Amino acid sequence: AWASRCREFFHQEMNTTLYSRYIVEAALQIPFSHDYVWAQDINLNGSLKSN
């Protein structure tokens, strides 16, 4: 059960489509269209969000 949930999570949240979209949005400083799990503490300009 745990392994299937992990597999589903990684397929939904860490895939080439999302990586590509993130790179374009970050490079062009376009507001993120997805709540990227790897960028939740990053502002659009690349700085870290304050806690």
Order of alpha helices (4+ residues) and beta strands (2+ residues): alpha-alpha
